[in-house]
Amino acid sequence: MKSRRKWMHRSLRICFILFLLTVVTAVARPQATPDFSGLWEQDNDRCQPKRTGDVTLHIEHHGAELVVETSIVHASPRSRRAVQKYTIDGEVSVSTGADGDEFHTRVIRYP
């Protein structure tokens, strides 16, 4: 009887230690930094209000630097293109949109 209790106590202790190691490993693992780099295409069916034309974003995201190149192609022969450069460190970035409007933007990374 004593040996069975001792074995159960030892098993519980081992399980508890394994559980603690799992929790510590999960907490200590570094969080992945988001990277939005890639080619993004607008889904006009899901836009509110509905949109027409092809809108493509080419995004380069490295560290605190975020560059978004927007290409808009409508049925007309004239397409529009704009490049916005941001930093995600909270500093204000000034960029010009595809229609010539000037934008002042502050981007921060949410913890």
N, CA, C and O atoms as a Tinker XYZ file with bonds, in Angstrom:
   444  protein
     1  N      0.816000   -1.181000    0.000000    73     2
     2  CA     0.000000    0.000000    0.000000    64     1     3
     3  C      0.865000    1.253000    0.000000    63     2     4     5
     4  O      0.597000    2.201000   -0.737000    81     3
     5  N      1.922000    1.252000    0.844000    73     3     6
     6  CA     2.802000    2.411000    0.891000    64     5     7
     7  C      3.507000    2.602000   -0.445000    63     6     8     9
     8  O      3.681000    3.731000   -0.903000    81     7
     9  N      3.908000    1.514000   -1.063000    73     7    10
    10  CA     4.627000    1.628000   -2.315000    64     9    11
    11  C      3.719000    2.189000   -3.417000    63    10    12    13
    12  O      4.173000    2.944000   -4.277000    81    11
    13  N      2.438000    1.815000   -3.386000    73    11    14
    14  CA     1.506000    2.349000   -4.380000    64    13    15
    15  C      1.297000    3.845000   -4.175000    63    14    16    17
    16  O      1.264000    4.596000   -5.150000    81    15
    17  N      1.155000    4.293000   -2.938000    73    15    18
    18  CA     1.021000    5.729000   -2.632000    64    17    19
    19  C      2.256000    6.492000   -3.080000    63    18    20    21
    20  O      2.173000    7.566000   -3.675000    81    19
    21  N      3.397000    5.903000   -2.776000    73    19    22
    22  CA     4.652000    6.545000   -3.150000    64    21    23
    23  C      4.739000    6.679000   -4.673000    63    22    24    25
    24  O      5.155000    7.720000   -5.181000    81    23
    25  N      4.346000    5.626000   -5.402000    73    23    26
    26  CA     4.354000    5.654000   -6.860000    64    25    27
    27  C      3.387000    6.710000   -7.387000    63    26    28    29
    28  O      3.734000    7.444000   -8.312000    81    27
    29  N      2.177000    6.805000   -6.820000    73    27    30
    30  CA     1.189000    7.797000   -7.250000    64    29    31
    31  C      1.685000    9.208000   -6.965000    63    30    32    33
    32  O      1.520000   10.110000   -7.786000    81    31
    33  N      2.289000    9.392000   -5.804000    73    31    34
    34  CA     2.813000   10.708000   -5.446000    64    33    35
    35  C      3.915000   11.124000   -6.426000    63    34    36    37
    36  O      3.960000   12.267000   -6.880000    81    35
    37  N      4.797000   10.175000   -6.742000    73    35    38
    38  CA     5.875000   10.445000   -7.687000    64    37    39
    39  C      5.296000   10.749000   -9.077000    63    38    40    41
    40  O      5.781000   11.661000   -9.746000    81    39
    41  N      4.280000   10.016000   -9.526000    73    39    42
    42  CA     3.654000   10.243000  -10.824000    64    41    43
    43  C      3.009000   11.624000  -10.887000    63    42    44    45
    44  O      3.138000   12.328000  -11.889000    81    43
    45  N      2.321000   12.008000   -9.823000    73    43    46
    46  CA     1.707000   13.337000   -9.781000    64    45    47
    47  C      2.769000   14.431000   -9.839000    63    46    48    49
    48  O      2.597000   15.442000  -10.521000    81    47
    49  N      3.857000   14.221000   -9.125000    73    47    50
    50  CA     4.929000   15.207000   -9.134000    64    49    51
    51  C      5.538000   15.336000  -10.535000    63    50    52    53
    52  O      5.815000   16.445000  -10.992000    81    51
    53  N      5.746000   14.204000  -11.211000    73    51    54
    54  CA     6.298000   14.234000  -12.570000    64    53    55
    55  C      5.334000   14.934000  -13.522000    63    54    56    57
    56  O      5.761000   15.740000  -14.349000    81    55
    57  N      4.036000   14.636000  -13.417000    73    55    58
    58  CA     3.039000   15.297000  -14.265000    64    57    59
    59  C      3.020000   16.795000  -14.010000    63    58    60    61
    60  O      2.933000   17.581000  -14.954000    81    59
    61  N      3.097000   17.196000  -12.771000    73    59    62
    62  CA     3.099000   18.618000  -12.435000    64    61    63
    63  C      4.341000   19.308000  -13.000000    63    62    64    65
    64  O      4.248000   20.412000  -13.535000    81    63
    65  N      5.493000   18.665000  -12.883000    73    63    66
    66  CA     6.726000   19.238000  -13.426000    64    65    67
    67  C      6.632000   19.359000  -14.942000    63    66    68    69
    68  O      7.042000   20.376000  -15.502000    81    67
    69  N      6.101000   18.343000  -15.615000    73    67    70
    70  CA     5.924000   18.409000  -17.072000    64    69    71
    71  C      4.963000   19.536000  -17.458000    63    70    72    73
    72  O      5.197000   20.251000  -18.432000    81    71
    73  N      3.898000   19.688000  -16.698000    73    71    74
    74  CA     2.948000   20.775000  -16.954000    64    73    75
    75  C      3.642000   22.126000  -16.810000    63    74    76    77
    76  O      3.470000   22.995000  -17.664000    81    75
    77  N      4.417000   22.320000  -15.755000    73    75    78
    78  CA     5.132000   23.585000  -15.550000    64    77    79
    79  C      6.117000   23.851000  -16.690000    63    78    80    81
    80  O      6.225000   24.979000  -17.172000    81    79
    81  N      6.833000   22.813000  -17.118000    73    79    82
    82  CA     7.770000   22.987000  -18.228000    64    81    83
    83  C      7.046000   23.396000  -19.514000    63    82    84    85
    84  O      7.543000   24.223000  -20.278000    81    83
    85  N      5.884000   22.818000  -19.740000    73    83    86
    86  CA     5.096000   23.180000  -20.925000    64    85    87
    87  C      4.661000   24.635000  -20.866000    63    86    88    89
    88  O      4.763000   25.355000  -21.860000    81    87
    89  N      4.179000   25.070000  -19.715000    73    87    90
    90  CA     3.732000   26.456000  -19.551000    64    89    91
    91  C      4.902000   27.423000  -19.707000    63    90    92    93
    92  O      4.783000   28.437000  -20.394000    81    91
    93  N      6.017000   27.117000  -19.079000    73    91    94
    94  CA     7.190000   27.989000  -19.170000    64    93    95
    95  C      7.684000   28.073000  -20.610000    63    94    96    97
    96  O      8.051000   29.152000  -21.076000    81    95
    97  N      7.697000   26.948000  -21.316000    73    95    98
    98  CA     8.133000   26.946000  -22.715000    64    97    99
    99  C      7.210000   27.792000  -23.579000    63    98   100   101
   100  O      7.677000   28.545000  -24.433000    81    99
   101  N      5.915000   27.676000  -23.366000    73    99   102
   102  CA     4.952000   28.453000  -24.170000    64   101   103
   103  C      5.076000   29.945000  -23.895000    63   102   104   105
   104  O      4.974000   30.753000  -24.817000    81   103
   105  N      5.293000   30.317000  -22.644000    73   103   106
   106  CA     5.411000   31.730000  -22.283000    64   105   107
   107  C      6.744000   32.307000  -22.736000    63   106   108   109
   108  O      6.806000   33.454000  -23.177000    81   107
   109  N      7.802000   31.528000  -22.631000    73   107   110
   110  CA     9.138000   32.027000  -22.951000    64   109   111
   111  C      9.397000   32.103000  -24.451000    63   110   112   113
   112  O     10.310000   32.809000  -24.880000    81   111
   113  N      8.612000   31.391000  -25.256000    73   111   114
   114  CA     8.821000   31.404000  -26.704000    64   113   115
   115  C      8.566000   32.813000  -27.246000    63   114   116   117
   116  O      7.548000   33.418000  -26.913000    81   115
   117  N      9.457000   33.337000  -28.060000    73   115   118
   118  CA     9.265000   34.690000  -28.575000    64   117   119
   119  C      8.048000   34.763000  -29.478000    63   118   120   121
   120  O      7.762000   33.844000  -30.247000    81   119
   121  N      7.330000   35.888000  -29.367000    73   119   122
   122  CA     6.157000   36.106000  -30.195000    64   121   123
   123  C      6.587000   36.424000  -31.616000    63   122   124   125
   124  O      7.554000   37.158000  -31.821000    81   123
   125  N      5.892000   35.889000  -32.585000    73   123   126
   126  CA     6.209000   36.143000  -33.992000    64   125   127
   127  C      5.850000   37.587000  -34.333000    63   126   128   129
   128  O      4.783000   38.076000  -33.962000    81   127
   129  N      6.749000   38.262000  -35.041000    73   127   130
   130  CA     6.496000   39.623000  -35.475000    64   129   131
   131  C      5.661000   39.563000  -36.747000    63   130   132   133
   132  O      6.009000   38.844000  -37.684000    81   131
   133  N      4.550000   40.320000  -36.789000    73   131   134
   134  CA     3.730000   40.276000  -37.999000    64   133   135
   135  C      4.486000   40.812000  -39.208000    63   134   136   137
   136  O      5.271000   41.754000  -39.096000    81   135
   137  N      4.244000   40.211000  -40.350000    73   135   138
   138  CA     4.866000   40.640000  -41.599000    64   137   139
   139  C      3.772000   40.627000  -42.664000    63   138   140   141
   140  O      3.276000   39.564000  -43.038000    81   139
   141  N      3.400000   41.801000  -43.145000    73   139   142
   142  CA     2.318000   41.929000  -44.113000    64   141   143
   143  C      2.823000   41.953000  -45.549000    63   142   144   145
   144  O      2.052000   42.258000  -46.458000    81   143
   145  N      4.085000   41.645000  -45.778000    73   143   146
   146  CA     4.654000   41.673000  -47.118000    64   145   147
   147  C      3.899000   40.722000  -48.037000    63   146   148   149
   148  O      3.500000   39.626000  -47.643000    81   147
   149  N      3.715000   41.174000  -49.271000    73   147   150
   150  CA     3.065000   40.313000  -50.253000    64   149   151
   151  C      2.201000   41.111000  -51.199000    63   150   152   153
   152  O      2.181000   42.342000  -51.173000    81   151
   153  N      1.492000   40.385000  -52.028000    73   151   154
   154  CA     0.598000   40.979000  -53.009000    64   153   155
   155  C     -0.832000   40.754000  -52.526000    63   154   156   157
   156  O     -1.259000   39.613000  -52.355000    81   155
   157  N     -1.569000   41.839000  -52.308000    73   155   158
   158  CA    -2.928000   41.787000  -51.789000    64   157   159
   159  C     -3.870000   42.317000  -52.855000    63   158   160   161
   160  O     -3.605000   43.355000  -53.461000    81   159
   161  N     -4.976000   41.604000  -53.090000    73   159   162
   162  CA    -5.955000   42.032000  -54.070000    64   161   163
   163  C     -7.287000   42.287000  -53.376000    63   162   164   165
   164  O     -7.713000   41.518000  -52.514000    81   163
   165  N     -7.941000   43.386000  -53.771000    73   163   166
   166  CA    -9.219000   43.757000  -53.175000    64   165   167
   167  C    -10.320000   42.826000  -53.687000    63   166   168   169
   168  O    -10.393000   42.543000  -54.883000    81   167
   169  N    -11.167000   42.356000  -52.784000    73   167   170
   170  CA   -12.325000   41.538000  -53.141000    64   169   171
   171  C    -13.524000   42.476000  -53.236000    63   170   172   173
   172  O    -14.127000   42.818000  -52.218000    81   171
   173  N    -13.875000   42.892000  -54.455000    73   171   174
   174  CA   -14.935000   43.879000  -54.657000    64   173   175
   175  C    -16.291000   43.407000  -54.142000    63   174   176   177
   176  O    -17.115000   44.237000  -53.756000    81   175
   177  N    -16.544000   42.112000  -54.125000    73   175   178
   178  CA   -17.819000   41.592000  -53.645000    64   177   179
   179  C    -18.008000   41.810000  -52.155000    63   178   180   181
   180  O    -19.142000   41.848000  -51.678000    81   179
   181  N    -16.922000   41.956000  -51.414000    73   179   182
   182  CA   -17.010000   42.121000  -49.962000    64   181   183
   183  C    -16.870000   43.574000  -49.528000    63   182   184   185
   184  O    -16.955000   43.872000  -48.337000    81   183
   185  N    -16.657000   44.483000  -50.479000    73   183   186
   186  CA   -16.482000   45.896000  -50.141000    64   185   187
   187  C    -17.826000   46.546000  -49.818000    63   186   188   189
   188  O    -18.845000   46.237000  -50.436000    81   187
   189  N    -17.811000   47.431000  -48.862000    73   187   190
   190  CA   -18.985000   48.230000  -48.517000    64   189   191
   191  C    -18.607000   49.680000  -48.555000    63   190   192   193
   192  O    -17.823000   50.078000  -47.694000    81   191
   193  N    -19.073000   50.518000  -49.453000    73   191   194
   194  CA   -19.988000   50.181000  -50.545000    64   193   195
   195  C    -19.264000   49.377000  -51.612000    63   194   196   197
   196  O    -18.035000   49.303000  -51.635000    81   195
   197  N    -20.052000   48.776000  -52.494000    73   195   198
   198  CA   -19.493000   47.947000  -53.574000    64   197   199
   199  C    -18.515000   48.755000  -54.408000    63   198   200   201
   200  O    -18.722000   49.947000  -54.632000    81   199
   201  N    -17.458000   48.116000  -54.866000    73   199   202
   202  CA   -16.414000   48.744000  -55.675000    64   201   203
   203  C    -16.339000   48.069000  -57.034000    63   202   204   205
   204  O    -16.811000   46.948000  -57.224000    81   203
   205  N    -15.731000   48.787000  -57.974000    73   203   206
   206  CA   -15.454000   48.213000  -59.285000    64   205   207
   207  C    -13.977000   48.425000  -59.586000    63   206   208   209
   208  O    -13.306000   49.225000  -58.934000    81   207
   209  N    -13.490000   47.714000  -60.559000    73   207   210
   210  CA   -12.087000   47.859000  -60.927000    64   209   211
   211  C    -11.212000   46.914000  -60.127000    63   210   212   213
   212  O    -11.658000   46.278000  -59.171000    81   211
   213  N     -9.966000   46.838000  -60.539000    73   211   214
   214  CA    -9.006000   45.972000  -59.866000    64   213   215
   215  C     -8.078000   46.819000  -59.005000    63   214   216   217
   216  O     -7.410000   47.727000  -59.498000    81   215
   217  N     -8.048000   46.513000  -57.720000    73   215   218
   218  CA    -7.159000   47.210000  -56.789000    64   217   219
   219  C     -6.177000   46.186000  -56.240000    63   218   220   221
   220  O     -6.571000   45.160000  -55.683000    81   219
   221  N     -4.896000   46.481000  -56.405000    73   219   222
   222  CA    -3.848000   45.585000  -55.943000    64   221   223
   223  C     -2.895000   46.366000  -55.050000    63   222   224   225
   224  O     -2.486000   47.478000  -55.382000    81   223
   225  N     -2.548000   45.775000  -53.918000    73   223   226
   226  CA    -1.572000   46.368000  -53.001000    64   225   227
   227  C     -0.324000   45.488000  -52.998000    63   226   228   229
   228  O     -0.408000   44.283000  -52.760000    81   227
   229  N      0.805000   46.081000  -53.258000    73   227   230
   230  CA     2.080000   45.379000  -53.131000    64   229   231
   231  C      2.727000   45.935000  -51.865000    63   230   232   233
   232  O      3.128000   47.098000  -51.829000    81   231
   233  N      2.828000   45.111000  -50.838000    73   231   234
   234  CA     3.289000   45.565000  -49.522000    64   233   235
   235  C      4.653000   44.973000  -49.216000    63   234   236   237
   236  O      4.877000   43.771000  -49.356000    81   235
   237  N      5.560000   45.846000  -48.795000    73   235   238
   238  CA     6.877000   45.446000  -48.293000    64   237   239
   239  C      6.947000   45.879000  -46.837000    63   238   240   241
   240  O      6.859000   47.070000  -46.538000    81   239
   241  N      7.102000   44.931000  -45.936000    73   239   242
   242  CA     7.128000   45.216000  -44.501000    64   241   243
   243  C      8.388000   44.604000  -43.908000    63   242   244   245
   244  O      8.507000   43.385000  -43.790000    81   243
   245  N      9.327000   45.470000  -43.535000    73   243   246
   246  CA    10.590000   45.022000  -42.942000    64   245   247
   247  C     10.857000   45.859000  -41.698000    63   246   248   249
   248  O     11.056000   47.070000  -41.784000    81   247
   249  N     10.859000   45.212000  -40.559000    73   247   250
   250  CA    11.107000   45.930000  -39.305000    64   249   251
   251  C     10.058000   47.010000  -39.092000    63   250   252   253
   252  O      8.859000   46.733000  -39.114000    81   251
   253  N     10.514000   48.244000  -38.885000    73   251   254
   254  CA     9.601000   49.355000  -38.646000    64   253   255
   255  C      9.171000   50.047000  -39.936000    63   254   256   257
   256  O      8.397000   51.004000  -39.897000    81   255
   257  N      9.664000   49.571000  -41.076000    73   255   258
   258  CA     9.362000   50.212000  -42.353000    64   257   259
   259  C      8.254000   49.449000  -43.086000    63   258   260   261
   260  O      8.304000   48.227000  -43.225000    81   259
   261  N      7.251000   50.205000  -43.551000    73   259   262
   262  CA     6.115000   49.633000  -44.257000    64   261   263
   263  C      5.884000   50.448000  -45.514000    63   262   264   265
   264  O      5.614000   51.646000  -45.431000    81   263
   265  N      5.988000   49.814000  -46.688000    73   263   266
   266  CA     5.783000   50.490000  -47.968000    64   265   267
   267  C      4.602000   49.813000  -48.658000    63   266   268   269
   268  O      4.584000   48.595000  -48.837000    81   267
   269  N      3.600000   50.637000  -49.048000    73   267   270
   270  CA     2.402000   50.124000  -49.704000    64   269   271
   271  C      2.285000   50.776000  -51.076000    63   270   272   273
   272  O      2.118000   51.991000  -51.181000    81   271
   273  N      2.373000   49.964000  -52.125000    73   271   274
   274  CA     2.181000   50.449000  -53.486000    64   273   275
   275  C      0.793000   50.009000  -53.940000    63   274   276   277
   276  O      0.505000   48.813000  -54.005000    81   275
   277  N     -0.073000   50.986000  -54.254000    73   275   278
   278  CA    -1.447000   50.711000  -54.655000    64   277   279
   279  C     -1.593000   50.934000  -56.147000    63   278   280   281
   280  O     -1.198000   51.977000  -56.667000    81   279
   281  N     -2.160000   49.955000  -56.836000    73   279   282
   282  CA    -2.457000   50.075000  -58.269000    64   281   283
   283  C     -3.954000   49.907000  -58.446000    63   282   284   285
   284  O     -4.539000   48.940000  -57.959000    81   283
   285  N     -4.583000   50.864000  -59.154000    73   283   286
   286  CA    -6.025000   50.831000  -59.386000    64   285   287
   287  C     -6.250000   50.861000  -60.895000    63   286   288   289
   288  O     -5.810000   51.781000  -61.584000    81   287
   289  N     -6.942000   49.841000  -61.393000    73   287   290
   290  CA    -7.246000   49.754000  -62.825000    64   289   291
   291  C     -8.761000   49.686000  -62.969000    63   290   292   293
   292  O     -9.404000   48.769000  -62.457000    81   291
   293  N     -9.327000   50.672000  -63.675000    73   291   294
   294  CA   -10.765000   50.707000  -63.960000    64   293   295
   295  C    -10.979000   50.379000  -65.430000    63   294   296   297
   296  O    -10.036000   50.046000  -66.146000    81   295
   297  N    -12.213000   50.474000  -65.866000    73   295   298
   298  CA   -12.547000   50.212000  -67.271000    64   297   299
   299  C    -11.914000   51.257000  -68.193000    63   298   300   301
   300  O    -11.692000   50.996000  -69.376000    81   299
   301  N    -11.625000   52.436000  -67.647000    73   299   302
   302  CA   -11.012000   53.481000  -68.463000    64   301   303
   303  C     -9.545000   53.130000  -68.727000    63   302   304   305
   304  O     -8.947000   52.353000  -67.983000    81   303
   305  N     -8.964000   53.708000  -69.793000    73   303   306
   306  CA    -7.566000   53.376000  -70.110000    64   305   307
   307  C     -6.569000   53.957000  -69.100000    63   306   308   309
   308  O     -5.403000   53.563000  -69.091000    81   307
   309  N     -7.006000   54.869000  -68.272000    73   307   310
   310  CA    -6.097000   55.524000  -67.319000    64   309   311
   311  C     -6.130000   54.806000  -65.969000    63   310   312   313
   312  O     -7.156000   54.806000  -65.290000    81   311
   313  N     -5.040000   54.213000  -65.591000    73   311   314
   314  CA    -4.951000   53.579000  -64.278000    64   313   315
   315  C     -4.265000   54.539000  -63.307000    63   314   316   317
   316  O     -3.611000   55.499000  -63.716000    81   315
   317  N     -4.428000   54.262000  -62.020000    73   315   318
   318  CA    -3.797000   55.106000  -61.007000    64   317   319
   319  C     -2.859000   54.265000  -60.164000    63   318   320   321
   320  O     -3.066000   53.067000  -59.975000    81   319
   321  N     -1.825000   54.920000  -59.665000    73   319   322
   322  CA    -0.811000   54.246000  -58.850000    64   321   323
   323  C     -0.350000   55.201000  -57.767000    63   322   324   325
   324  O     -0.190000   56.396000  -58.014000    81   323
   325  N     -0.138000   54.686000  -56.586000    73   323   326
   326  CA     0.366000   55.494000  -55.475000    64   325   327
   327  C      1.285000   54.647000  -54.611000    63   326   328   329
   328  O      1.104000   53.435000  -54.493000    81   327
   329  N      2.267000   55.296000  -54.012000    73   327   330
   330  CA     3.180000   54.622000  -53.086000    64   329   331
   331  C      3.155000   55.392000  -51.775000    63   330   332   333
   332  O      3.436000   56.590000  -51.739000    81   331
   333  N      2.818000   54.694000  -50.707000    73   331   334
   334  CA     2.850000   55.284000  -49.371000    64   333   335
   335  C      3.940000   54.594000  -48.565000    63   334   336   337
   336  O      4.078000   53.371000  -48.590000    81   335
   337  N      4.713000   55.408000  -47.847000    73   335   338
   338  CA     5.773000   54.874000  -46.989000    64   337   339
   339  C      5.427000   55.243000  -45.555000    63   338   340   341
   340  O      5.158000   56.403000  -45.244000    81   339
   341  N      5.437000   54.243000  -44.693000    73   339   342
   342  CA     5.110000   54.425000  -43.293000    64   341   343
   343  C      6.241000   53.864000  -42.429000    63   342   344   345
   344  O      7.042000   53.042000  -42.874000    81   343
   345  N      6.278000   54.324000  -41.206000    73   343   346
   346  CA     7.067000   53.664000  -40.173000    64   345   347
   347  C      6.078000   53.265000  -39.097000    63   346   348   349
   348  O      5.138000   54.009000  -38.816000    81   347
   349  N      6.272000   52.111000  -38.493000    73   347   350
   350  CA     5.321000   51.644000  -37.483000    64   349   351
   351  C      5.822000   51.929000  -36.066000    63   350   352   353
   352  O      5.489000   51.218000  -35.118000    81   351
   353  N      6.628000   52.983000  -35.944000    73   351   354
   354  CA     7.162000   53.355000  -34.637000    64   353   355
   355  C      6.424000   54.534000  -34.021000    63   354   356   357
   356  O      6.879000   55.091000  -33.022000    81   355
   357  N      5.282000   54.929000  -34.607000    73   355   358
   358  CA     4.487000   56.014000  -34.046000    64   357   359
   359  C      4.791000   57.386000  -34.609000    63   358   360   361
   360  O      4.105000   58.351000  -34.272000    81   359
   361  N      5.810000   57.502000  -35.468000    73   359   362
   362  CA     6.129000   58.796000  -36.093000    64   361   363
   363  C      5.125000   59.079000  -37.214000    63   362   364   365
   364  O      4.609000   58.151000  -37.837000    81   363
   365  N      4.849000   60.366000  -37.469000    73   363   366
   366  CA     3.913000   60.749000  -38.517000    64   365   367
   367  C      4.582000   60.601000  -39.883000    63   366   368   369
   368  O      5.693000   61.086000  -40.094000    81   367
   369  N      3.897000   59.928000  -40.806000    73   367   370
   370  CA     4.357000   59.773000  -42.185000    64   369   371
   371  C      3.443000   60.597000  -43.077000    63   370   372   373
   372  O      2.230000   60.630000  -42.866000    81   371
   373  N      4.015000   61.261000  -44.069000    73   371   374
   374  CA     3.241000   62.044000  -45.027000    64   373   375
   375  C      3.369000   61.364000  -46.382000    63   374   376   377
   376  O      4.476000   61.102000  -46.854000    81   375
   377  N      2.213000   61.078000  -47.011000    73   375   378
   378  CA     2.231000   60.423000  -48.317000    64   377   379
   379  C      1.129000   61.004000  -49.188000    63   378   380   381
   380  O      0.227000   61.690000  -48.707000    81   379
   381  N      1.223000   60.716000  -50.478000    73   379   382
   382  CA     0.251000   61.206000  -51.447000    64   381   383
   383  C     -0.518000   60.024000  -52.016000    63   382   384   385
   384  O      0.075000   59.034000  -52.445000    81   383
   385  N     -1.852000   60.133000  -52.016000    73   383   386
   386  CA    -2.699000   59.064000  -52.522000    64   385   387
   387  C     -2.750000   59.045000  -54.036000    63   386   388   389
   388  O     -2.167000   59.903000  -54.699000    81   387
   389  N     -3.465000   58.040000  -54.590000    73   387   390
   390  CA    -3.567000   57.874000  -56.034000    64   389   391
   391  C     -4.265000   59.053000  -56.695000    63   390   392   393
   392  O     -4.028000   59.331000  -57.871000    81   391
   393  N     -5.124000   59.753000  -55.955000    73   391   394
   394  CA    -5.841000   60.903000  -56.515000    64   393   395
   395  C     -5.154000   62.226000  -56.205000    63   394   396   397
   396  O     -5.697000   63.286000  -56.518000    81   395
   397  N     -3.972000   62.188000  -55.596000    73   395   398
   398  CA    -3.206000   63.401000  -55.324000    64   397   399
   399  C     -3.414000   63.969000  -53.929000    63   398   400   401
   400  O     -2.746000   64.935000  -53.560000    81   399
   401  N     -4.322000   63.399000  -53.143000    73   399   402
   402  CA    -4.550000   63.873000  -51.776000    64   401   403
   403  C     -3.348000   63.555000  -50.893000    63   402   404   405
   404  O     -2.686000   62.530000  -51.057000    81   403
   405  N     -3.082000   64.467000  -49.945000    73   403   406
   406  CA    -1.973000   64.256000  -49.018000    64   405   407
   407  C     -2.518000   63.671000  -47.716000    63   406   408   409
   408  O     -3.512000   64.152000  -47.171000    81   407
   409  N     -1.852000   62.630000  -47.230000    73   407   410
   410  CA    -2.272000   61.948000  -46.011000    64   409   411
   411  C     -1.177000   62.046000  -44.962000    63   410   412   413
   412  O      0.001000   61.841000  -45.253000    81   411
   413  N     -1.581000   62.362000  -43.739000    73   411   414
   414  CA    -0.681000   62.357000  -42.577000    64   413   415
   415  C     -1.133000   61.181000  -41.712000    63   414   416   417
   416  O     -2.255000   61.158000  -41.208000    81   415
   417  N     -0.244000   60.214000  -41.553000    73   415   418
   418  CA    -0.618000   58.964000  -40.899000    64   417   419
   419  C      0.389000   58.611000  -39.820000    63   418   420   421
   420  O      1.594000   58.800000  -39.986000    81   419
   421  N     -0.121000   58.102000  -38.723000    73   419   422
   422  CA     0.714000   57.577000  -37.635000    64   421   423
   423  C      0.355000   56.114000  -37.459000    63   422   424   425
   424  O     -0.802000   55.784000  -37.200000    81   423
   425  N      1.342000   55.231000  -37.599000    73   423   426
   426  CA     1.121000   53.801000  -37.492000    64   425   427
   427  C      1.904000   53.285000  -36.301000    63   426   428   429
   428  O      3.090000   53.576000  -36.147000    81   427
   429  N      1.223000   52.511000  -35.453000    73   427   430
   430  CA     1.899000   51.877000  -34.321000    64   429   431
   431  C      1.594000   50.388000  -34.343000    63   430   432   433
   432  O      0.522000   49.972000  -34.782000    81   431
   433  N      2.510000   49.613000  -33.883000    73   431   434
   434  CA     2.308000   48.169000  -33.790000    64   433   435
   435  C      1.683000   47.881000  -32.451000    63   434   436   437
   436  O      2.200000   48.288000  -31.411000    81   435
   437  N      0.586000   47.190000  -32.475000    73   435   438
   438  CA    -0.107000   46.800000  -31.241000    64   437   439
   439  C      0.655000   45.672000  -30.587000    63   438   440   441
   440  O      1.035000   44.707000  -31.250000    81   439
   441  N      0.882000   45.785000  -29.281000    73   439   442
   442  CA     1.672000   44.738000  -28.618000    64   441   443
   443  C      1.018000   43.417000  -28.739000    63   442   444
   444  O      1.541000   42.421000  -28.241000    81   443
